[in-house]
Every structure is written in structure tokens, then in C-alpha cells.
Amino acid sequence: MYYRGLADISSLRKEYQRHMSSFDKNSKKTQYKMSAGILTKKGFDYFITPAKGFRQILKCEARQMIEKTGKRYEDFKFYKVWE
């Protein structure tokens, strides 16, 4: 139901966008406010540790990196492109 709510024109969608992203009117692109992290569990508690060495890349750049490995690009799939 959560994902359905984000696709709707309800207040949930607006709240999510307000907290998780911002729209740059000059470039007409969405800038996300989140960063990569590693989820760890200690006992019954969970922590997110900021990941180092990650950067956002454009989809076209990701596609080129994946195709250089000889694999076919698919949305929503994990690819290891470097060691």
C-alpha cells in the first residue's frame, strides 16, 4: 500500500517528496536528499552507517558501465562493475 500511495496524488506523495527530494527548476531535475548507507543490526537495534566512496551517477553512465562488463542492462537489478 505504501508504494501505491506514492503513485497517487494524495498528501503522502507530497510529504515524501518534501522530505526526500527537491526539484531544481533551472536544470529541471530532481535532487535527492538521501545518501548511501549500510544497515547493520546489533541485538534488537538497527543502525545506518554512512557509506564512503559512493556517488550518484546518471542512468546512461550506469548503463555504459554495465554493458562494458558484457552484461545486459536491466532496471532494478544489482550489478558489480568494479572490485
N, CA, C and O atoms as a CHARMM CRD file, in Angstrom:
* protein
*
  332
    1    1 MET  N      0.80800  -1.18300   0.00000 PROA 1      0.00000
    2    1 MET  CA     0.00000   0.00000   0.00000 PROA 1      0.00000
    3    1 MET  C      0.86300   1.26400   0.00000 PROA 1      0.00000
    4    1 MET  O      0.45600   2.29500  -0.53400 PROA 1      0.00000
    5    2 TYR  N      2.04800   1.18200   0.59700 PROA 2      0.00000
    6    2 TYR  CA     2.93400   2.34000   0.66800 PROA 2      0.00000
    7    2 TYR  C      3.28800   2.82700  -0.73600 PROA 2      0.00000
    8    2 TYR  O      3.18800   4.02100  -1.02000 PROA 2      0.00000
    9    3 TYR  N      3.70300   1.90600  -1.61900 PROA 3      0.00000
   10    3 TYR  CA     4.08900   2.30100  -2.97200 PROA 3      0.00000
   11    3 TYR  C      2.89800   2.83000  -3.75900 PROA 3      0.00000
   12    3 TYR  O      3.03800   3.76500  -4.54700 PROA 3      0.00000
   13    4 ARG  N      1.72500   2.23400  -3.54900 PROA 4      0.00000
   14    4 ARG  CA     0.52900   2.70800  -4.21300 PROA 4      0.00000
   15    4 ARG  C      0.24500   4.15300  -3.79500 PROA 4      0.00000
   16    4 ARG  O     -0.15600   4.97000  -4.62300 PROA 4      0.00000
   17    5 GLY  N      0.45000   4.46800  -2.52100 PROA 5      0.00000
   18    5 GLY  CA     0.23400   5.82000  -2.01800 PROA 5      0.00000
   19    5 GLY  C      1.16500   6.83400  -2.65800 PROA 5      0.00000
   20    5 GLY  O      0.77100   7.98000  -2.87600 PROA 5      0.00000
   21    6 LEU  N      2.39200   6.43600  -2.96100 PROA 6      0.00000
   22    6 LEU  CA     3.34100   7.35600  -3.58600 PROA 6      0.00000
   23    6 LEU  C      2.97600   7.64800  -5.02900 PROA 6      0.00000
   24    6 LEU  O      3.30300   8.71700  -5.54400 PROA 6      0.00000
   25    7 ALA  N      2.30900   6.72300  -5.68500 PROA 7      0.00000
   26    7 ALA  CA     1.91200   6.93300  -7.07600 PROA 7      0.00000
   27    7 ALA  C      0.62300   7.74000  -7.16800 PROA 7      0.00000
   28    7 ALA  O      0.25800   8.22200  -8.24100 PROA 7      0.00000
   29    8 ASP  N     -0.05100   7.88200  -6.05400 PROA 8      0.00000
   30    8 ASP  CA    -1.32400   8.60100  -6.01500 PROA 8      0.00000
   31    8 ASP  C     -1.06600  10.10300  -5.89500 PROA 8      0.00000
   32    8 ASP  O      0.07600  10.52800  -5.71700 PROA 8      0.00000
   33    9 ILE  N     -2.10600  10.88700  -5.99200 PROA 9      0.00000
   34    9 ILE  CA    -1.97300  12.34000  -5.83200 PROA 9      0.00000
   35    9 ILE  C     -2.34600  12.75700  -4.40400 PROA 9      0.00000
   36    9 ILE  O     -2.74700  13.89600  -4.16600 PROA 9      0.00000
   37   10 SER  N     -2.21100  11.82600  -3.46600 PROA 10     0.00000
   38   10 SER  CA    -2.57700  12.07100  -2.07500 PROA 10     0.00000
   39   10 SER  C     -1.51700  12.91900  -1.37200 PROA 10     0.00000
   40   10 SER  O     -0.49200  13.27200  -1.95700 PROA 10     0.00000
   41   11 SER  N     -1.78700  13.23700  -0.10600 PROA 11     0.00000
   42   11 SER  CA    -0.84100  14.01600   0.68600 PROA 11     0.00000
   43   11 SER  C      0.40900  13.20800   1.01000 PROA 11     0.00000
   44   11 SER  O      1.46100  13.79600   1.26400 PROA 11     0.00000
   45   12 LEU  N      0.32800  11.86600   1.01000 PROA 12     0.00000
   46   12 LEU  CA     1.50400  11.02700   1.27700 PROA 12     0.00000
   47   12 LEU  C      2.58400  11.29000   0.24000 PROA 12     0.00000
   48   12 LEU  O      3.76200  11.40400   0.57700 PROA 12     0.00000
   49   13 ARG  N      2.19000  11.38500  -1.00000 PROA 13     0.00000
   50   13 ARG  CA     3.15000  11.65100  -2.07400 PROA 13     0.00000
   51   13 ARG  C      3.83600  12.99700  -1.86800 PROA 13     0.00000
   52   13 ARG  O      5.05400  13.10600  -2.00700 PROA 13     0.00000
   53   14 LYS  N      3.05500  14.01700  -1.53800 PROA 14     0.00000
   54   14 LYS  CA     3.62200  15.35800  -1.33300 PROA 14     0.00000
   55   14 LYS  C      4.56800  15.38900  -0.14700 PROA 14     0.00000
   56   14 LYS  O      5.62000  16.02500  -0.21200 PROA 14     0.00000
   57   15 GLU  N      4.20800  14.70800   0.94100 PROA 15     0.00000
   58   15 GLU  CA     5.07100  14.66200   2.12400 PROA 15     0.00000
   59   15 GLU  C      6.38300  13.94500   1.81800 PROA 15     0.00000
   60   15 GLU  O      7.45100  14.40500   2.22100 PROA 15     0.00000
   61   16 TYR  N      6.30500  12.82200   1.10800 PROA 16     0.00000
   62   16 TYR  CA     7.50100  12.08300   0.72800 PROA 16     0.00000
   63   16 TYR  C      8.42800  12.96700  -0.10900 PROA 16     0.00000
   64   16 TYR  O      9.62800  13.04000   0.15400 PROA 16     0.00000
   65   17 GLN  N      7.87100  13.62800  -1.10600 PROA 17     0.00000
   66   17 GLN  CA     8.68000  14.48900  -1.96600 PROA 17     0.00000
   67   17 GLN  C      9.30100  15.63500  -1.17500 PROA 17     0.00000
   68   17 GLN  O     10.44900  16.00400  -1.42100 PROA 17     0.00000
   69   18 ARG  N      8.56600  16.19200  -0.24100 PROA 18     0.00000
   70   18 ARG  CA     9.07000  17.32000   0.54900 PROA 18     0.00000
   71   18 ARG  C     10.25800  16.91600   1.40900 PROA 18     0.00000
   72   18 ARG  O     11.20300  17.69000   1.56500 PROA 18     0.00000
   73   19 HSD  N     10.21700  15.71000   1.96900 PROA 19     0.00000
   74   19 HSD  CA    11.28000  15.26500   2.87300 PROA 19     0.00000
   75   19 HSD  C     12.43700  14.55700   2.16800 PROA 19     0.00000
   76   19 HSD  O     13.56800  14.60600   2.65300 PROA 19     0.00000
   77   20 MET  N     12.18100  13.90600   1.04100 PROA 20     0.00000
   78   20 MET  CA    13.19200  13.05700   0.41600 PROA 20     0.00000
   79   20 MET  C     13.83100  13.63500  -0.84000 PROA 20     0.00000
   80   20 MET  O     14.87300  13.14900  -1.27900 PROA 20     0.00000
   81   21 SER  N     13.22300  14.66600  -1.42400 PROA 21     0.00000
   82   21 SER  CA    13.79400  15.20800  -2.65300 PROA 21     0.00000
   83   21 SER  C     13.41500  16.67300  -2.81000 PROA 21     0.00000
   84   21 SER  O     12.54700  17.19600  -2.11100 PROA 21     0.00000
   85   22 SER  N     14.09100  17.31200  -3.74300 PROA 22     0.00000
   86   22 SER  CA    13.74600  18.68200  -4.11400 PROA 22     0.00000
   87   22 SER  C     13.91900  18.80800  -5.62100 PROA 22     0.00000
   88   22 SER  O     14.75400  18.13000  -6.22100 PROA 22     0.00000
   89   23 PHE  N     13.13100  19.67200  -6.21600 PROA 23     0.00000
   90   23 PHE  CA    13.16400  19.83900  -7.67000 PROA 23     0.00000
   91   23 PHE  C     13.91900  21.11400  -8.00700 PROA 23     0.00000
   92   23 PHE  O     13.58300  22.19300  -7.51800 PROA 23     0.00000
   93   24 ASP  N     14.94500  20.98500  -8.84800 PROA 24     0.00000
   94   24 ASP  CA    15.72300  22.13600  -9.29400 PROA 24     0.00000
   95   24 ASP  C     15.06800  22.68600 -10.55800 PROA 24     0.00000
   96   24 ASP  O     15.09400  22.04700 -11.61000 PROA 24     0.00000
   97   25 LYS  N     14.48500  23.86800 -10.44700 PROA 25     0.00000
   98   25 LYS  CA    13.75500  24.45100 -11.58200 PROA 25     0.00000
   99   25 LYS  C     14.67100  24.82200 -12.73700 PROA 25     0.00000
  100   25 LYS  O     14.24000  24.81100 -13.89000 PROA 25     0.00000
  101   26 ASN  N     15.92600  25.14900 -12.45200 PROA 26     0.00000
  102   26 ASN  CA    16.86900  25.52100 -13.51800 PROA 26     0.00000
  103   26 ASN  C     17.24000  24.32200 -14.39100 PROA 26     0.00000
  104   26 ASN  O     17.17100  24.39500 -15.61800 PROA 26     0.00000
  105   27 SER  N     17.63100  23.23100 -13.75600 PROA 27     0.00000
  106   27 SER  CA    18.03500  22.04400 -14.51600 PROA 27     0.00000
  107   27 SER  C     16.86000  21.11500 -14.81900 PROA 27     0.00000
  108   27 SER  O     16.98500  20.18400 -15.61400 PROA 27     0.00000
  109   28 LYS  N     15.71000  21.37800 -14.17300 PROA 28     0.00000
  110   28 LYS  CA    14.50700  20.55500 -14.32000 PROA 28     0.00000
  111   28 LYS  C     14.78000  19.10000 -13.94500 PROA 28     0.00000
  112   28 LYS  O     14.30000  18.17500 -14.60100 PROA 28     0.00000
  113   29 LYS  N     15.56700  18.91400 -12.86600 PROA 29     0.00000
  114   29 LYS  CA    15.89800  17.57700 -12.36900 PROA 29     0.00000
  115   29 LYS  C     15.60000  17.50200 -10.88100 PROA 29     0.00000
  116   29 LYS  O     15.62600  18.50800 -10.17200 PROA 29     0.00000
  117   30 THR  N     15.32000  16.30400 -10.43000 PROA 30     0.00000
  118   30 THR  CA    15.07900  16.06500  -9.01100 PROA 30     0.00000
  119   30 THR  C     16.40700  15.80400  -8.32300 PROA 30     0.00000
  120   30 THR  O     17.22300  15.02100  -8.81000 PROA 30     0.00000
  121   31 GLN  N     16.62200  16.45200  -7.20400 PROA 31     0.00000
  122   31 GLN  CA    17.80900  16.23400  -6.38400 PROA 31     0.00000
  123   31 GLN  C     17.36400  15.48000  -5.13000 PROA 31     0.00000
  124   31 GLN  O     16.51900  15.97300  -4.38300 PROA 31     0.00000
  125   32 TYR  N     17.91600  14.30600  -4.89500 PROA 32     0.00000
  126   32 TYR  CA    17.50700  13.51300  -3.74100 PROA 32     0.00000
  127   32 TYR  C     18.29100  13.92800  -2.50500 PROA 32     0.00000
  128   32 TYR  O     19.46300  14.29200  -2.60200 PROA 32     0.00000
  129   33 LYS  N     17.65100  13.87300  -1.35200 PROA 33     0.00000
  130   33 LYS  CA    18.25100  14.30500  -0.09600 PROA 33     0.00000
  131   33 LYS  C     18.82300  13.13300   0.69900 PROA 33     0.00000
  132   33 LYS  O     19.22500  13.31600   1.84800 PROA 33     0.00000
  133   34 MET  N     18.87000  11.93600   0.11700 PROA 34     0.00000
  134   34 MET  CA    19.38900  10.79400   0.84700 PROA 34     0.00000
  135   34 MET  C     20.74900  10.39400   0.28800 PROA 34     0.00000
  136   34 MET  O     21.11700  10.75900  -0.82800 PROA 34     0.00000
  137   35 SER  N     21.47800   9.63900   1.09000 PROA 35     0.00000
  138   35 SER  CA    22.80200   9.16400   0.69900 PROA 35     0.00000
  139   35 SER  C     22.87700   7.66100   0.91100 PROA 35     0.00000
  140   35 SER  O     22.02800   7.07900   1.58600 PROA 35     0.00000
  141   36 ALA  N     23.89100   7.03700   0.33500 PROA 36     0.00000
  142   36 ALA  CA    24.09700   5.60500   0.50700 PROA 36     0.00000
  143   36 ALA  C     24.52000   5.31100   1.93600 PROA 36     0.00000
  144   36 ALA  O     25.22200   6.10400   2.56200 PROA 36     0.00000
  145   37 GLY  N     24.08800   4.16700   2.44400 PROA 37     0.00000
  146   37 GLY  CA    24.44800   3.76200   3.79000 PROA 37     0.00000
  147   37 GLY  C     24.40100   2.25900   3.93700 PROA 37     0.00000
  148   37 GLY  O     23.88600   1.55200   3.07100 PROA 37     0.00000
  149   38 ILE  N     24.94200   1.77700   5.03900 PROA 38     0.00000
  150   38 ILE  CA    24.96900   0.34500   5.31700 PROA 38     0.00000
  151   38 ILE  C     24.12000   0.09500   6.55400 PROA 38     0.00000
  152   38 ILE  O     24.37500   0.66600   7.61400 PROA 38     0.00000
  153   39 LEU  N     23.11100  -0.76000   6.41600 PROA 39     0.00000
  154   39 LEU  CA    22.22200  -1.09100   7.51500 PROA 39     0.00000
  155   39 LEU  C     22.83400  -2.23100   8.30600 PROA 39     0.00000
  156   39 LEU  O     23.13800  -3.28500   7.74700 PROA 39     0.00000
  157   40 THR  N     23.01900  -2.02800   9.61400 PROA 40     0.00000
  158   40 THR  CA    23.56000  -3.06700  10.48000 PROA 40     0.00000
  159   40 THR  C     22.62600  -3.27800  11.66000 PROA 40     0.00000
  160   40 THR  O     21.91000  -2.36800  12.07600 PROA 40     0.00000
  161   41 LYS  N     22.64600  -4.49100  12.19100 PROA 41     0.00000
  162   41 LYS  CA    21.81000  -4.83500  13.34100 PROA 41     0.00000
  163   41 LYS  C     22.71100  -5.22100  14.49800 PROA 41     0.00000
  164   41 LYS  O     23.64900  -6.00000  14.33000 PROA 41     0.00000
  165   42 LYS  N     22.42400  -4.67300  15.67800 PROA 42     0.00000
  166   42 LYS  CA    23.15500  -5.01300  16.89400 PROA 42     0.00000
  167   42 LYS  C     22.11200  -5.33400  17.95600 PROA 42     0.00000
  168   42 LYS  O     21.46500  -4.43500  18.49200 PROA 42     0.00000
  169   43 GLY  N     21.95100  -6.63100  18.25800 PROA 43     0.00000
  170   43 GLY  CA    20.88800  -7.04600  19.17000 PROA 43     0.00000
  171   43 GLY  C     19.53900  -6.79800  18.51100 PROA 43     0.00000
  172   43 GLY  O     19.25800  -7.31500  17.43000 PROA 43     0.00000
  173   44 PHE  N     18.70600  -6.00000  19.17700 PROA 44     0.00000
  174   44 PHE  CA    17.40400  -5.65200  18.61700 PROA 44     0.00000
  175   44 PHE  C     17.38800  -4.25900  17.99600 PROA 44     0.00000
  176   44 PHE  O     16.33000  -3.76400  17.60600 PROA 44     0.00000
  177   45 ASP  N     18.54200  -3.63400  17.90500 PROA 45     0.00000
  178   45 ASP  CA    18.63500  -2.28000  17.35700 PROA 45     0.00000
  179   45 ASP  C     19.24100  -2.30000  15.96000 PROA 45     0.00000
  180   45 ASP  O     20.07300  -3.15000  15.64000 PROA 45     0.00000
  181   46 TYR  N     18.81400  -1.35700  15.14300 PROA 46     0.00000
  182   46 TYR  CA    19.32800  -1.19300  13.78500 PROA 46     0.00000
  183   46 TYR  C     19.98300   0.16300  13.64700 PROA 46     0.00000
  184   46 TYR  O     19.52400   1.14400  14.23300 PROA 46     0.00000
  185   47 PHE  N     21.06100   0.22400  12.86800 PROA 47     0.00000
  186   47 PHE  CA    21.79000   1.46200  12.64800 PROA 47     0.00000
  187   47 PHE  C     22.10800   1.61500  11.16900 PROA 47     0.00000
  188   47 PHE  O     22.30900   0.62400  10.46700 PROA 47     0.00000
  189   48 ILE  N     22.15200   2.84000  10.70200 PROA 48     0.00000
  190   48 ILE  CA    22.59300   3.11000   9.33500 PROA 48     0.00000
  191   48 ILE  C     23.89600   3.87800   9.42700 PROA 48     0.00000
  192   48 ILE  O     23.95000   4.97500   9.98100 PROA 48     0.00000
  193   49 THR  N     24.94500   3.28800   8.87600 PROA 49     0.00000
  194   49 THR  CA    26.25600   3.93100   8.84500 PROA 49     0.00000
  195   49 THR  C     26.46400   4.50100   7.45200 PROA 49     0.00000
  196   49 THR  O     26.33600   3.77300   6.46700 PROA 49     0.00000
  197   50 PRO  N     26.78400   5.79100   7.34500 PROA 50     0.00000
  198   50 PRO  CA    27.00500   6.37200   6.01400 PROA 50     0.00000
  199   50 PRO  C     28.10200   5.61100   5.26300 PROA 50     0.00000
  200   50 PRO  O     29.16700   5.33200   5.81500 PROA 50     0.00000
  201   51 ALA  N     27.83300   5.28500   4.02100 PROA 51     0.00000
  202   51 ALA  CA    28.80100   4.58400   3.17900 PROA 51     0.00000
  203   51 ALA  C     29.77900   5.59700   2.59600 PROA 51     0.00000
  204   51 ALA  O     29.39800   6.71600   2.25300 PROA 51     0.00000
  205   52 LYS  N     31.03000   5.20100   2.48900 PROA 52     0.00000
  206   52 LYS  CA    32.05400   6.08700   1.92600 PROA 52     0.00000
  207   52 LYS  C     32.39600   5.62500   0.51900 PROA 52     0.00000
  208   52 LYS  O     32.36700   4.42900   0.22700 PROA 52     0.00000
  209   53 GLY  N     32.71000   6.54800  -0.32800 PROA 53     0.00000
  210   53 GLY  CA    33.13100   6.21800  -1.68300 PROA 53     0.00000
  211   53 GLY  C     31.98600   6.04100  -2.66100 PROA 53     0.00000
  212   53 GLY  O     32.21000   5.59100  -3.78500 PROA 53     0.00000
  213   54 PHE  N     30.77700   6.37500  -2.27400 PROA 54     0.00000
  214   54 PHE  CA    29.64700   6.26900  -3.18500 PROA 54     0.00000
  215   54 PHE  C     29.32000   7.63500  -3.74800 PROA 54     0.00000
  216   54 PHE  O     29.47100   8.65500  -3.07600 PROA 54     0.00000
  217   55 ARG  N     28.87100   7.64200  -4.98600 PROA 55     0.00000
  218   55 ARG  CA    28.42200   8.88200  -5.59900 PROA 55     0.00000
  219   55 ARG  C     27.27900   8.55000  -6.54200 PROA 55     0.00000
  220   55 ARG  O     27.18100   7.43000  -7.04400 PROA 55     0.00000
  221   56 GLN  N     26.43200   9.50900  -6.77400 PROA 56     0.00000
  222   56 GLN  CA    25.31200   9.30300  -7.68100 PROA 56     0.00000
  223   56 GLN  C     25.80800   9.42800  -9.12000 PROA 56     0.00000
  224   56 GLN  O     26.56500  10.34100  -9.45000 PROA 56     0.00000
  225   57 ILE  N     25.37300   8.50400  -9.96600 PROA 57     0.00000
  226   57 ILE  CA    25.72600   8.56800 -11.37900 PROA 57     0.00000
  227   57 ILE  C     24.43900   8.57500 -12.20500 PROA 57     0.00000
  228   57 ILE  O     23.39500   8.09900 -11.75700 PROA 57     0.00000
  229   58 LEU  N     24.53100   9.10500 -13.38100 PROA 58     0.00000
  230   58 LEU  CA    23.37300   9.14300 -14.27800 PROA 58     0.00000
  231   58 LEU  C     23.07900   7.74800 -14.80600 PROA 58     0.00000
  232   58 LEU  O     23.97400   6.90900 -14.90600 PROA 58     0.00000
  233   59 LYS  N     21.81700   7.51000 -15.14400 PROA 59     0.00000
  234   59 LYS  CA    21.39800   6.20100 -15.63800 PROA 59     0.00000
  235   59 LYS  C     22.15700   5.82100 -16.90400 PROA 59     0.00000
  236   59 LYS  O     22.53000   4.66000 -17.07700 PROA 59     0.00000
  237   60 CYS  N     22.38900   6.78800 -17.79100 PROA 60     0.00000
  238   60 CYS  CA    23.11100   6.47500 -19.02800 PROA 60     0.00000
  239   60 CYS  C     24.56000   6.06700 -18.73700 PROA 60     0.00000
  240   60 CYS  O     25.11800   5.21400 -19.42800 PROA 60     0.00000
  241   61 GLU  N     25.16400   6.67600 -17.71400 PROA 61     0.00000
  242   61 GLU  CA    26.53400   6.31500 -17.32100 PROA 61     0.00000
  243   61 GLU  C     26.55600   4.90300 -16.73500 PROA 61     0.00000
  244   61 GLU  O     27.46200   4.12000 -17.02300 PROA 61     0.00000
  245   62 ALA  N     25.55200   4.58200 -15.91100 PROA 62     0.00000
  246   62 ALA  CA    25.46300   3.24500 -15.33100 PROA 62     0.00000
  247   62 ALA  C     25.28900   2.19200 -16.42200 PROA 62     0.00000
  248   62 ALA  O     25.91300   1.13200 -16.38400 PROA 62     0.00000
  249   63 ARG  N     24.43800   2.49700 -17.38800 PROA 63     0.00000
  250   63 ARG  CA    24.19500   1.55900 -18.49300 PROA 63     0.00000
  251   63 ARG  C     25.50200   1.26400 -19.24100 PROA 63     0.00000
  252   63 ARG  O     25.78400   0.10900 -19.56100 PROA 63     0.00000
  253   64 GLN  N     26.29300   2.29600 -19.51800 PROA 64     0.00000
  254   64 GLN  CA    27.56400   2.10900 -20.22300 PROA 64     0.00000
  255   64 GLN  C     28.51900   1.24400 -19.39900 PROA 64     0.00000
  256   64 GLN  O     29.18200   0.36200 -19.94300 PROA 64     0.00000
  257   65 MET  N     28.59100   1.49400 -18.08700 PROA 65     0.00000
  258   65 MET  CA    29.48400   0.71900 -17.22300 PROA 65     0.00000
  259   65 MET  C     29.08700  -0.75600 -17.20700 PROA 65     0.00000
  260   65 MET  O     29.94900  -1.63400 -17.24000 PROA 65     0.00000
  261   66 ILE  N     27.78500  -1.02600 -17.15600 PROA 66     0.00000
  262   66 ILE  CA    27.28600  -2.39900 -17.11500 PROA 66     0.00000
  263   66 ILE  C     27.54600  -3.09400 -18.44000 PROA 66     0.00000
  264   66 ILE  O     27.98900  -4.24200 -18.45900 PROA 66     0.00000
  265   67 GLU  N     27.27600  -2.41600 -19.54600 PROA 67     0.00000
  266   67 GLU  CA    27.46500  -3.02300 -20.85900 PROA 67     0.00000
  267   67 GLU  C     28.93400  -3.31800 -21.14700 PROA 67     0.00000
  268   67 GLU  O     29.24200  -4.22900 -21.91500 PROA 67     0.00000
  269   68 LYS  N     29.85200  -2.55000 -20.53300 PROA 68     0.00000
  270   68 LYS  CA    31.28800  -2.82500 -20.70100 PROA 68     0.00000
  271   68 LYS  C     31.67500  -4.15500 -20.06800 PROA 68     0.00000
  272   68 LYS  O     32.66700  -4.75900 -20.47400 PROA 68     0.00000
  273   69 THR  N     30.90700  -4.62900 -19.07300 PROA 69     0.00000
  274   69 THR  CA    31.19500  -5.91400 -18.43700 PROA 69     0.00000
  275   69 THR  C     30.66000  -7.08100 -19.26200 PROA 69     0.00000
  276   69 THR  O     30.89900  -8.24100 -18.92400 PROA 69     0.00000
  277   70 GLY  N     29.92900  -6.77800 -20.35200 PROA 70     0.00000
  278   70 GLY  CA    29.36400  -7.82000 -21.19000 PROA 70     0.00000
  279   70 GLY  C     27.96800  -8.24600 -20.77700 PROA 70     0.00000
  280   70 GLY  O     27.39300  -9.15900 -21.36900 PROA 70     0.00000
  281   71 LYS  N     27.41900  -7.58600 -19.76100 PROA 71     0.00000
  282   71 LYS  CA    26.06800  -7.92000 -19.29800 PROA 71     0.00000
  283   71 LYS  C     25.05600  -6.97500 -19.92500 PROA 71     0.00000
  284   71 LYS  O     25.39200  -5.87100 -20.35400 PROA 71     0.00000
  285   72 ARG  N     23.81200  -7.43100 -19.96700 PROA 72     0.00000
  286   72 ARG  CA    22.72300  -6.61500 -20.49300 PROA 72     0.00000
  287   72 ARG  C     22.10100  -5.81400 -19.34700 PROA 72     0.00000
  288   72 ARG  O     21.84400  -6.36700 -18.27800 PROA 72     0.00000
  289   73 TYR  N     21.86300  -4.55400 -19.55500 PROA 73     0.00000
  290   73 TYR  CA    21.29900  -3.67900 -18.52600 PROA 73     0.00000
  291   73 TYR  C     19.82300  -3.98300 -18.30400 PROA 73     0.00000
  292   73 TYR  O     19.06500  -4.13300 -19.26200 PROA 73     0.00000
  293   74 GLU  N     19.41200  -4.07400 -17.02400 PROA 74     0.00000
  294   74 GLU  CA    18.00900  -4.21000 -16.64600 PROA 74     0.00000
  295   74 GLU  C     17.75600  -3.27300 -15.47000 PROA 74     0.00000
  296   74 GLU  O     18.60200  -3.13800 -14.58600 PROA 74     0.00000
  297   75 ASP  N     16.59500  -2.62800 -15.46000 PROA 75     0.00000
  298   75 ASP  CA    16.23300  -1.76500 -14.33700 PROA 75     0.00000
  299   75 ASP  C     16.09900  -2.58200 -13.05400 PROA 75     0.00000
  300   75 ASP  O     15.74300  -3.76000 -13.09100 PROA 75     0.00000
  301   76 PHE  N     16.38200  -1.95300 -11.93500 PROA 76     0.00000
  302   76 PHE  CA    16.18600  -2.52200 -10.60200 PROA 76     0.00000
  303   76 PHE  C     16.95700  -3.81600 -10.38200 PROA 76     0.00000
  304   76 PHE  O     16.44800  -4.74200  -9.75100 PROA 76     0.00000
  305   77 LYS  N     18.14800  -3.88500 -10.88400 PROA 77     0.00000
  306   77 LYS  CA    18.99800  -5.05300 -10.69500 PROA 77     0.00000
  307   77 LYS  C     20.35400  -4.57800 -10.20300 PROA 77     0.00000
  308   77 LYS  O     20.83100  -3.52400 -10.62400 PROA 77     0.00000
  309   78 PHE  N     20.98600  -5.34500  -9.31200 PROA 78     0.00000
  310   78 PHE  CA    22.30900  -5.01100  -8.80000 PROA 78     0.00000
  311   78 PHE  C     23.38000  -5.55300  -9.73700 PROA 78     0.00000
  312   78 PHE  O     23.32400  -6.70700 -10.16100 PROA 78     0.00000
  313   79 TYR  N     24.35200  -4.70800 -10.05200 PROA 79     0.00000
  314   79 TYR  CA    25.47000  -5.11200 -10.90200 PROA 79     0.00000
  315   79 TYR  C     26.76200  -4.73400 -10.19400 PROA 79     0.00000
  316   79 TYR  O     26.88600  -3.62800  -9.66800 PROA 79     0.00000
  317   80 LYS  N     27.71400  -5.64200 -10.18000 PROA 80     0.00000
  318   80 LYS  CA    29.03000  -5.33900  -9.65800 PROA 80     0.00000
  319   80 LYS  C     29.90000  -5.00800 -10.85800 PROA 80     0.00000
  320   80 LYS  O     30.18800  -5.87800 -11.67900 PROA 80     0.00000
  321   81 VAL  N     30.32300  -3.74200 -10.96500 PROA 81     0.00000
  322   81 VAL  CA    31.05700  -3.32000 -12.15500 PROA 81     0.00000
  323   81 VAL  C     32.53400  -3.05300 -11.87900 PROA 81     0.00000
  324   81 VAL  O     33.30300  -2.85000 -12.81800 PROA 81     0.00000
  325   82 TRP  N     32.94400  -3.04900 -10.61800 PROA 82     0.00000
  326   82 TRP  CA    34.35300  -2.90700 -10.28600 PROA 82     0.00000
  327   82 TRP  C     34.61500  -3.56700  -8.93900 PROA 82     0.00000
  328   82 TRP  O     33.69800  -3.78700  -8.14800 PROA 82     0.00000
  329   83 GLU  N     35.86000  -3.87100  -8.70000 PROA 83     0.00000
  330   83 GLU  CA    36.26300  -4.54900  -7.45000 PROA 83     0.00000
  331   83 GLU  C     36.49500  -3.54900  -6.35000 PROA 83     0.00000
  332   83 GLU  O     36.83800  -3.93000  -5.23100 PROA 83     0.00000
